[in-house]
Amino acid sequence: MKIILKILIILSFCLSGGIVCAADMVVGGETTYVVQKGDNLQLVGARHGVFWKAIAANNNLDIKQPLTEGTIIKLNTRRIVPRVVDDGIIINIPDRTLYLFKGGNLTSFPVGLGLLAKTEISDWRTPTGKFHIVSKRKDPTWYVPESIQLENAMKGKEVEESVPPGPKNPLGKYAIETSLPGLLIHATIWPASVYRYMSHGCIRVLPEQMEQLYPMVDIKTKGEIIYEPVKLAVTDNGRVYLEVRTDVYKKHSSIREYVKKTIETRGISDKVDWQKIDKLIKNETGVAEDVTLQPTTQATIFAGKNGDMSLAQKIISFFKNRFKKLTS
């Protein structure tokens, strides 16, 4: 998935319940995709940054059946940009997306991240923290970390200290080294692992998308890996969007309380539909949804089907007319 749009570096401020905040960014939306030869649900999800099981559910597809070439499937890529910077890289772990800000443009890429749980040997979860780009390598040699060598030995697999460039190299054709120890942003020979949590901590990018990303990233580019399963946005016209994702690394005791605190901090508790929010928390769709509270009037409360007056409204109208007659 590629989303390019002009970023307006905020010169004005929005006031929300007394809180001053920069304008938020909601990107993507509902779209369609035509299934190509060789596609499967995991690859389509990896390419567009959409959970493959959600694609199956939203299109009534049997996950046990292969995709049929030419089939048109519906996708919803709408998401909230977790953080806006002038130039640099933001990677948000729960939404498995790398955001590259450069020259007033934003380009985003779905990524694969570290395994969900610790093992007996090591913690493969992708770490958070600030970094900068140290080096870039085309056709890189992979120097296998000792922890992975140990894991392979314990599993009875071949132990290699390095893997030369070629079709068996897990780094693919391109690798970008960050200042975080052992953390690379690289292509992969396992495309279906992108937009999933299957790496040893590194950031995996689809080969064809790494072809695009690699020349865009400069040495010394600053970046940060963050962990935000809940994202909130208030648009210029006052609409409130909420995006809730699974707390995959179990860093929060209660996502419900985290959502509540996020909304209260922005001072918009009275502007949101809490019933909609409860559904988002329950389903954790990972799609940014409009949760703006709709105004309620007597007409909508008492209106029947097709907009006709309900019995309750007719009774109120009757007594209003009687009152007018008595006071006239």
Secondary structure, 3 states (H helix, E strand, C coil): CCCCEECCCCCCCEEECCEEECCCCEECCEEEEECCCCCCHHHHHHHHCCCHHHHHHHCCCCCCCCCCCCCEEEEECCEECCCCCCCEEEEECCCCEEEEEECCEEEEEECEEECCCECCCCECCCCCEEEEEEEEEECCCEECCHHHHHHHHHCCCCCCCEECCCCCCCCCCEEEEECCCCCEEEECCCHHHCCCEEECCCEEECHHHHHHHHHHCCCCCEEEEECCCEEEEECCCCCEEEEECCCCCCCCCCHHHHHHHHHHHCCCHHHECHHHHHHHHHHCCCCCEECECCCCCHHHHHECHHHCECHHHHHHHHHHHHHHHHHC
